[in-house]
Amino acid sequence: PDVVLFYLDDNAPYPARLWNDPGLTPNLARFANHGLQFRNAIAVTPQCGPARAALLTGQYGHNNGVTRNNVGPYDQRGTLSPKLRSNGYKTVFVGKYHNLLREHYPGRTRMRALADDWNQLDVIWQNQGRFYEWWQYRKARNAYYGSADTDHSSYQAARKAVEHIKQTKQGKRLFMVVSLYDGHEPLKPMRRFEGDPRCQSLKGWSGPAYDEADVSDKPSWVRQHKRLGAPSYDLTERCESLLTSDWVVGQVRKALKQTNRIGNTLQILTADNGYSLGDHRLDGKLTPYTTSVPLYMRWPKVLQGRRKVVLEPVANIDLAPTICRLAGCQMPKADGVSIWPLIKG
């Protein structure tokens, strides 16, 4: 199959109402309501940099070198993209790639060491997290984006993804990662979604562990946190960010349909790590409570739009071996395993 992986940032697998409502996020809701859901999916290290390295290598951080938000020690040997390319795939990565790229790969000569793994690499190189006023690394030449509406990093990720889909010749297999910064602080959606009325009326999150009253059974570092005091976690800005992500998924899906690829495309929706929305008095990540991530798959030719829930535990290090298995290759150095048997049922 073709494989398109939508990679969200800092998204817990709850509250699912942020993406399972067709009236709110119609493109994300297709995954939730007509796809394969892995209910016990985790990111082995709940932080941006280690999660991205784990995704591409299928390895734990202590094996691929990335245990913090630092791409410097990244060992890219044996990563997924070169193996897919050797099996005839065109490989593309757009959006947020690795943390501290500009610091550790300050020039195009240095960046070429990473870029050579990919047929196309159009990624945030400098000013990651600003959404506007940032530099994009491209194989041909770098590009600067300012403060116009269409300069938003997610808009440009969608534009480049659609461009590469349409430029891929019929019969050429495609592997693409669409990695979005939406969901990460500071939350800044595309301007068209700022103040969207659909998000203004969204009820806040107050799950069973929210602002937990009794944390005496928790580690000392949790017990040191004071109670939040608010009756619920405000989801307004997170909702607006997911409207941005939903728009991007819709643009890519439309391009797959226009190029007659969507039937035999395995679409994967997941996140780099989870996020604590006030659970156990915590707000953020980098805790054992934030390893859980959403993981959904759609593959019309094989799964045929049937909703199914898989309860077996899987991890982000399993994705690279799985994709490689579907493409006819192997990743012998991966710590993860192929979950193709779970996809088949």
KOLBA-384763 format. One record per residue (C-alpha): residue number from 1; x, y, z. Coordinates in nm, 4 decimals, decimal comma. Each point is the difference from the previous one (the first is absolute). Layout:
N
KOLPA   resi         px         py         pz
KOLPA    NUM          X          Y          Z
...
***
This chain:
345
KOLPA   resi         px         py         pz
KOLPA      1     0,0000     0,0000     0,0000
KOLPA      2     0,0773     0,3689    -0,0031
KOLPA      3     0,0450     0,1188     0,3596
KOLPA      4    -0,0876     0,3458     0,1324
KOLPA      5     0,0660     0,0639     0,3684
KOLPA      6    -0,1580     0,3056     0,1644
KOLPA      7     0,2091     0,0893     0,3030
KOLPA      8    -0,1659     0,2279     0,2559
KOLPA      9     0,1824     0,1753     0,2825
KOLPA     10    -0,0710    -0,0340     0,3727
KOLPA     11    -0,3380    -0,1706    -0,0321
KOLPA     12    -0,1363    -0,2349     0,2629
KOLPA     13    -0,2418    -0,2731    -0,1162
KOLPA     14    -0,2717     0,1841     0,1937
KOLPA     15    -0,2302     0,1883     0,0006
KOLPA     16    -0,1005    -0,1710    -0,3212
KOLPA     17    -0,2822     0,2490    -0,0604
KOLPA     18     0,2705     0,2323    -0,1313
KOLPA     19     0,0231    -0,2106    -0,3162
KOLPA     20    -0,2841    -0,2550    -0,0187
KOLPA     21    -0,2752     0,2522    -0,0807
KOLPA     22    -0,0572     0,0304    -0,3792
KOLPA     23    -0,1497     0,3443     0,0579
KOLPA     24     0,3215     0,1195     0,1632
KOLPA     25     0,2851    -0,1884    -0,1691
KOLPA     26    -0,1491    -0,1962    -0,2929
KOLPA     27     0,3345    -0,1289    -0,1314
KOLPA     28     0,1328    -0,1165     0,3369
KOLPA     29    -0,3404    -0,1488     0,0822
KOLPA     30     0,0366    -0,2407    -0,2927
KOLPA     31     0,2878    -0,1599     0,1875
KOLPA     32    -0,1894    -0,0164     0,3281
KOLPA     33    -0,3293    -0,1255    -0,1418
KOLPA     34     0,1047    -0,2021    -0,3054
KOLPA     35     0,3477    -0,1251     0,0791
KOLPA     36     0,2140    -0,2317     0,2046
KOLPA     37     0,0663     0,1358     0,3488
KOLPA     38     0,2851    -0,1211     0,2194
KOLPA     39    -0,1310     0,0881     0,3429
KOLPA     40     0,3195    -0,0867     0,1884
KOLPA     41     0,2608     0,1787    -0,2106
KOLPA     42     0,2971     0,1694     0,1633
KOLPA     43     0,2987     0,2148    -0,0865
KOLPA     44     0,2977    -0,1561     0,1758
KOLPA     45     0,1414     0,3426     0,0969
KOLPA     46    -0,2606     0,2782     0,0346
KOLPA     47     0,1947     0,2836    -0,1590
KOLPA     48     0,0201     0,1414    -0,3539
KOLPA     49     0,3581    -0,0809    -0,0996
KOLPA     50     0,0224    -0,3573     0,1337
KOLPA     51    -0,3418    -0,0809    -0,1454
KOLPA     52     0,1035     0,1079    -0,3508
KOLPA     53     0,3218    -0,1975     0,0174
KOLPA     54    -0,1916    -0,3044     0,1250
KOLPA     55    -0,2513     0,0342    -0,2836
KOLPA     56     0,2680    -0,0082    -0,2705
KOLPA     57     0,2351    -0,2574     0,1545
KOLPA     58    -0,2368    -0,2328     0,1866
KOLPA     59     0,2484     0,0252     0,2866
KOLPA     60    -0,0014     0,1163     0,3597
KOLPA     61     0,1847     0,3234     0,0667
KOLPA     62     0,2934    -0,1718     0,1650
KOLPA     63     0,0622    -0,1800    -0,3307
KOLPA     64    -0,0608     0,2794    -0,2532
KOLPA     65     0,1751     0,2625     0,2162
KOLPA     66    -0,2942     0,2364     0,0567
KOLPA     67    -0,1179     0,0058     0,3621
KOLPA     68    -0,0773     0,3732     0,0156
KOLPA     69    -0,1010     0,2804    -0,2390
KOLPA     70     0,3405    -0,0072    -0,1629
KOLPA     71     0,0611    -0,1361    -0,3487
KOLPA     72     0,3786     0,0205     0,0422
KOLPA     73     0,0559    -0,3662     0,1019
KOLPA     74    -0,2579    -0,1330    -0,2515
KOLPA     75     0,1208    -0,3201    -0,1651
KOLPA     76    -0,1847    -0,0090    -0,3313
KOLPA     77     0,1590    -0,3197    -0,1293
KOLPA     78    -0,2584    -0,2632    -0,0842
KOLPA     79    -0,2948     0,2413     0,0152
KOLPA     80    -0,3266    -0,0665    -0,1778
KOLPA     81     0,0238     0,2333    -0,2983
KOLPA     82     0,3139    -0,1448    -0,1684
KOLPA     83    -0,1403    -0,3510     0,0313
KOLPA     84    -0,3246     0,1050    -0,1674
KOLPA     85     0,1897     0,1829    -0,2736
KOLPA     86     0,2009    -0,3136    -0,0743
KOLPA     87    -0,3328    -0,1803    -0,0448
KOLPA     88    -0,1255     0,2482    -0,2577
KOLPA     89    -0,1831     0,2535     0,2176
KOLPA     90     0,0097     0,3758    -0,0326
KOLPA     91     0,0480     0,1308     0,3542
KOLPA     92    -0,1141     0,3440     0,1168
KOLPA     93     0,0090     0,1807     0,3338
KOLPA     94    -0,1721     0,3376     0,0477
KOLPA     95    -0,0446     0,2128     0,3123
KOLPA     96     0,1729    -0,0386     0,3353
KOLPA     97     0,2980    -0,2358    -0,0285
KOLPA     98     0,2456    -0,0034     0,2921
KOLPA     99     0,0577     0,2455     0,2831
KOLPA    100     0,3003     0,2376    -0,0055
KOLPA    101     0,0635    -0,0607    -0,3698
KOLPA    102     0,1509     0,3434    -0,0630
KOLPA    103     0,2289    -0,0288     0,3028
KOLPA    104     0,1463    -0,3377    -0,0934
KOLPA    105    -0,0297     0,0249    -0,3792
KOLPA    106     0,0811     0,3695    -0,0543
KOLPA    107     0,0633    -0,0110    -0,3748
KOLPA    108    -0,1309    -0,1738    -0,3077
KOLPA    109     0,3085    -0,2209    -0,0183
KOLPA    110    -0,0699    -0,1384     0,3467
KOLPA    111    -0,3718    -0,0327    -0,0692
KOLPA    112     0,0712    -0,2041    -0,3088
KOLPA    113     0,1084    -0,2852     0,2280
KOLPA    114    -0,3593    -0,0258     0,1235
KOLPA    115    -0,1685     0,1006    -0,3246
KOLPA    116     0,1674    -0,2740    -0,2020
KOLPA    117    -0,2245    -0,2509     0,1788
KOLPA    118    -0,3041     0,1484    -0,1769
KOLPA    119    -0,1116     0,0686    -0,3550
KOLPA    120    -0,1634     0,3194     0,1280
KOLPA    121     0,0601     0,1722     0,3326
KOLPA    122    -0,1907     0,3259     0,0581
KOLPA    123     0,0291     0,0605     0,3738
KOLPA    124     0,0085     0,2703     0,2646
KOLPA    125     0,3690     0,0839     0,0298
KOLPA    126     0,0096     0,3188     0,2077
KOLPA    127    -0,2440     0,1749     0,2360
KOLPA    128    -0,1911    -0,3183     0,0733
KOLPA    129    -0,3098     0,0749     0,2019
KOLPA    130    -0,0677     0,3469    -0,1292
KOLPA    131    -0,2456    -0,1237    -0,2654
KOLPA    132     0,0728     0,3270    -0,1821
KOLPA    133     0,3381     0,1591    -0,0857
KOLPA    134     0,1975    -0,3190    -0,0426
KOLPA    135     0,2472    -0,1649    -0,2386
KOLPA    136    -0,0709    -0,3165    -0,1953
KOLPA    137     0,2772    -0,2295    -0,1166
KOLPA    138    -0,0483    -0,1410    -0,3497
KOLPA    139     0,2323    -0,2096    -0,2095
KOLPA    140     0,0023     0,2607    -0,2757
KOLPA    141     0,0261     0,3161     0,2124
KOLPA    142    -0,1215     0,1300     0,3326
KOLPA    143    -0,3121     0,2142     0,0219
KOLPA    144    -0,1085     0,2649     0,2502
KOLPA    145    -0,3629     0,0443     0,1046
KOLPA    146    -0,1222     0,3169     0,1639
KOLPA    147    -0,3239     0,1062     0,1634
KOLPA    148    -0,2586    -0,0398    -0,2783
KOLPA    149    -0,2893    -0,2391     0,0546
KOLPA    150     0,1494    -0,2486    -0,2440
KOLPA    151     0,3376     0,0083     0,1772
KOLPA    152    -0,1285    -0,2119     0,2909
KOLPA    153     0,2221    -0,3080     0,0267
KOLPA    154    -0,2949    -0,2405    -0,0227
KOLPA    155    -0,1349     0,1726    -0,3112
KOLPA    156     0,3391    -0,0406    -0,1633
KOLPA    157     0,0250    -0,3638     0,1125
KOLPA    158    -0,3331    -0,0675    -0,1705
KOLPA    159     0,1046     0,1885    -0,3137
KOLPA    160     0,3248    -0,1918    -0,0361
KOLPA    161    -0,1669    -0,3350     0,0774
KOLPA    162    -0,2622     0,0551    -0,2704
KOLPA    163     0,2684     0,1143    -0,2426
KOLPA    164     0,2079    -0,3152     0,0524
KOLPA    165    -0,3026    -0,2293    -0,0304
KOLPA    166    -0,0969     0,1538    -0,3325
KOLPA    167     0,3570    -0,0130    -0,1294
KOLPA    168     0,0429    -0,3695     0,0799
KOLPA    169    -0,0372    -0,2104    -0,3134
KOLPA    170    -0,2788    -0,2544    -0,0227
KOLPA    171     0,1291    -0,3408     0,1013
KOLPA    172     0,2683     0,1480     0,2259
KOLPA    173    -0,0559    -0,0955     0,3628
KOLPA    174    -0,0054     0,2864     0,2495
KOLPA    175     0,0941     0,0291     0,3667
KOLPA    176    -0,0727     0,3378     0,1561
KOLPA    177     0,0154     0,1415     0,3522
KOLPA    178    -0,2092     0,3138     0,0570
KOLPA    179     0,1267     0,1268     0,3344
KOLPA    180    -0,1861     0,2971     0,1499
KOLPA    181     0,0995     0,2309     0,2849
KOLPA    182    -0,3631     0,0672     0,0963
KOLPA    183    -0,0722    -0,1185     0,3521
KOLPA    184     0,3351     0,1188     0,1332
KOLPA    185     0,0303     0,3111     0,2131
KOLPA    186    -0,0364     0,2802    -0,0889
KOLPA    187    -0,3265    -0,1117    -0,1570
KOLPA    188    -0,0522     0,2104    -0,3120
KOLPA    189    -0,2469    -0,1255    -0,2610
KOLPA    190    -0,0359     0,1294    -0,3519
KOLPA    191    -0,1738     0,3382     0,0206
KOLPA    192    -0,3149    -0,1284    -0,1665
KOLPA    193    -0,0586    -0,2182     0,3090
KOLPA    194     0,0797     0,2554     0,2711
KOLPA    195    -0,3163     0,0618     0,2017
KOLPA    196    -0,1904    -0,2685    -0,1911
KOLPA    197    -0,3462    -0,0203     0,1638
KOLPA    198     0,0098    -0,3814    -0,0094
KOLPA    199     0,2807     0,0117     0,2553
KOLPA    200    -0,1363     0,2786     0,2181
KOLPA    201    -0,2873    -0,2150     0,1232
KOLPA    202     0,2054    -0,3157     0,0514
KOLPA    203    -0,0242    -0,1370     0,3521
KOLPA    204     0,3294    -0,0161     0,1891
KOLPA    205     0,1771    -0,3217     0,0937
KOLPA    206    -0,0642    -0,1359     0,3482
KOLPA    207     0,0797    -0,3701    -0,0184
KOLPA    208     0,0112    -0,2267     0,3051
KOLPA    209     0,3623     0,0920     0,0793
KOLPA    210    -0,0386     0,3731    -0,0645
KOLPA    211     0,1375     0,2151     0,2847
KOLPA    212     0,0111    -0,3098     0,2170
KOLPA    213    -0,0875     0,0761     0,3622
KOLPA    214     0,1918    -0,2849     0,1606
KOLPA    215     0,3449    -0,0662    -0,1457
KOLPA    216     0,1381    -0,1815     0,3033
KOLPA    217     0,0487    -0,3127    -0,2144
KOLPA    218     0,2083     0,1927    -0,2533
KOLPA    219     0,3777     0,0600    -0,0111
KOLPA    220     0,1392     0,2933     0,1987
KOLPA    221     0,0505     0,2138    -0,3108
KOLPA    222    -0,3757    -0,0215    -0,0649
KOLPA    223    -0,0911     0,0650     0,3633
KOLPA    224     0,1950     0,3262    -0,0137
KOLPA    225    -0,2426     0,1461    -0,2542
KOLPA    226    -0,2774     0,2172     0,1376
KOLPA    227    -0,3554    -0,0481    -0,1198
KOLPA    228    -0,0923     0,1948    -0,3114
KOLPA    229    -0,3200     0,1443     0,1392
KOLPA    230    -0,1785     0,0378    -0,3356
KOLPA    231    -0,3116    -0,2153    -0,0482
KOLPA    232     0,1286    -0,1311    -0,3344
KOLPA    233     0,2807     0,0316    -0,2542
KOLPA    234    -0,0819     0,2595    -0,2667
KOLPA    235     0,0103    -0,1692    -0,3417
KOLPA    236    -0,0705     0,3057    -0,2155
KOLPA    237     0,3511     0,0549    -0,1359
KOLPA    238     0,0636    -0,3740    -0,0411
KOLPA    239    -0,3218    -0,0244    -0,1967
KOLPA    240     0,1065     0,2845    -0,2318
KOLPA    241     0,3367    -0,1698    -0,0564
KOLPA    242    -0,1719    -0,3263    -0,0898
KOLPA    243    -0,2229     0,1856    -0,2481
KOLPA    244     0,3264     0,0966    -0,1692
KOLPA    245     0,1218    -0,3608     0,0016
KOLPA    246    -0,3364    -0,1181    -0,1303
KOLPA    247     0,0238     0,2447    -0,2909
KOLPA    248     0,3463    -0,1322    -0,0891
KOLPA    249    -0,1202    -0,3624     0,0086
KOLPA    250    -0,2882     0,1002    -0,2257
KOLPA    251     0,2306     0,1610    -0,2559
KOLPA    252     0,2244    -0,3069    -0,0130
KOLPA    253    -0,2962    -0,2365    -0,0212
KOLPA    254    -0,1429     0,2015    -0,2899
KOLPA    255     0,3315    -0,0255    -0,1866
KOLPA    256     0,0102    -0,3772     0,0563
KOLPA    257    -0,3496    -0,0280    -0,1471
KOLPA    258     0,0823     0,2207    -0,2994
KOLPA    259     0,3017    -0,2169    -0,0820
KOLPA    260    -0,1932    -0,3272     0,0468
KOLPA    261     0,2279    -0,1079     0,2845
KOLPA    262    -0,2322     0,0045     0,2983
KOLPA    263    -0,1367    -0,3532    -0,0401
KOLPA    264     0,3359    -0,1666     0,0540
KOLPA    265     0,1444     0,2544     0,2428
KOLPA    266     0,0581    -0,0936     0,3622
KOLPA    267    -0,0763     0,3217     0,1871
KOLPA    268     0,1316     0,0198     0,3551
KOLPA    269    -0,1002     0,2638     0,2545
KOLPA    270     0,2045     0,0231     0,3183
KOLPA    271     0,1948     0,2432     0,2199
KOLPA    272     0,3586     0,0333     0,1143
KOLPA    273    -0,1036    -0,0217     0,3645
KOLPA    274    -0,2955     0,0403     0,2298
KOLPA    275    -0,0812     0,2925     0,2249
KOLPA    276    -0,1395     0,0398     0,3489
KOLPA    277    -0,3019     0,2299    -0,0002
KOLPA    278     0,0030     0,0587     0,3744
KOLPA    279    -0,0075    -0,3690     0,0852
KOLPA    280     0,1589    -0,0735     0,3381
KOLPA    281     0,0418     0,3812     0,0262
KOLPA    282     0,2458    -0,0086    -0,2916
KOLPA    283     0,0030     0,2176    -0,3100
KOLPA    284     0,2470    -0,1067    -0,2685
KOLPA    285     0,2037    -0,3043    -0,0934
KOLPA    286     0,3277    -0,1726     0,0952
KOLPA    287    -0,1760    -0,2223     0,2532
KOLPA    288    -0,0997    -0,3676    -0,0045
KOLPA    289    -0,3619     0,1176    -0,0227
KOLPA    290     0,0606     0,1556    -0,3420
KOLPA    291     0,1267    -0,2995    -0,1946
KOLPA    292    -0,3500    -0,0815    -0,1309
KOLPA    293    -0,0627     0,1263    -0,3520
KOLPA    294    -0,2848    -0,0202    -0,2506
KOLPA    295     0,0616    -0,2534    -0,2772
KOLPA    296    -0,2475    -0,0552    -0,2831
KOLPA    297     0,0353    -0,1597    -0,3417
KOLPA    298    -0,2070     0,0078    -0,3184
KOLPA    299     0,0631    -0,2127    -0,3084
KOLPA    300    -0,3079    -0,0169    -0,2236
KOLPA    301     0,1215    -0,2947    -0,2098
KOLPA    302     0,0718    -0,2188     0,3047
KOLPA    303    -0,1962     0,1374     0,2972
KOLPA    304    -0,2952     0,1160    -0,2136
KOLPA    305    -0,1118     0,2762     0,2348
KOLPA    306    -0,1017    -0,2305     0,2820
KOLPA    307     0,0483     0,1344     0,3511
KOLPA    308     0,1992    -0,2363     0,2174
KOLPA    309     0,1756     0,0317     0,3349
KOLPA    310     0,3255    -0,1816     0,0781
KOLPA    311     0,0838    -0,0356     0,3682
KOLPA    312     0,3462    -0,1570    -0,0276
KOLPA    313     0,2710     0,2452     0,1106
KOLPA    314     0,2093     0,1489    -0,2799
KOLPA    315     0,2711     0,2669    -0,0045
KOLPA    316     0,1301     0,2653    -0,2364
KOLPA    317     0,3144    -0,2106    -0,0537
KOLPA    318    -0,2272    -0,2594    -0,1658
KOLPA    319    -0,1025     0,2299    -0,2855
KOLPA    320     0,3259    -0,0047    -0,1992
KOLPA    321     0,0286    -0,3832     0,0008
KOLPA    322    -0,3670    -0,0220    -0,0987
KOLPA    323     0,0296     0,2414    -0,2919
KOLPA    324     0,3221    -0,1681    -0,1122
KOLPA    325    -0,1708    -0,3417     0,0145
KOLPA    326    -0,2833     0,1254    -0,2213
KOLPA    327     0,2541     0,1353    -0,2475
KOLPA    328     0,1880    -0,3292    -0,0124
KOLPA    329     0,3050     0,0969     0,2066
KOLPA    330     0,1280    -0,0691     0,3505
KOLPA    331     0,1513     0,2035     0,2826
KOLPA    332     0,2165    -0,2480     0,1932
KOLPA    333     0,1363     0,2659     0,2387
KOLPA    334    -0,3447     0,1191     0,1075
KOLPA    335    -0,1154    -0,0555     0,3571
KOLPA    336    -0,3627     0,0086    -0,1141
KOLPA    337    -0,1824    -0,2736    -0,1893
KOLPA    338    -0,2390    -0,0077    -0,2929
KOLPA    339    -0,3651     0,0265     0,1061
KOLPA    340    -0,1200    -0,1189    -0,3410
KOLPA    341    -0,1716    -0,3042     0,1629
KOLPA    342    -0,2107     0,2391     0,2116
KOLPA    343    -0,0909     0,2040    -0,3078
KOLPA    344    -0,1091    -0,3179    -0,1778
KOLPA    345    -0,2078    -0,0992     0,3010
***
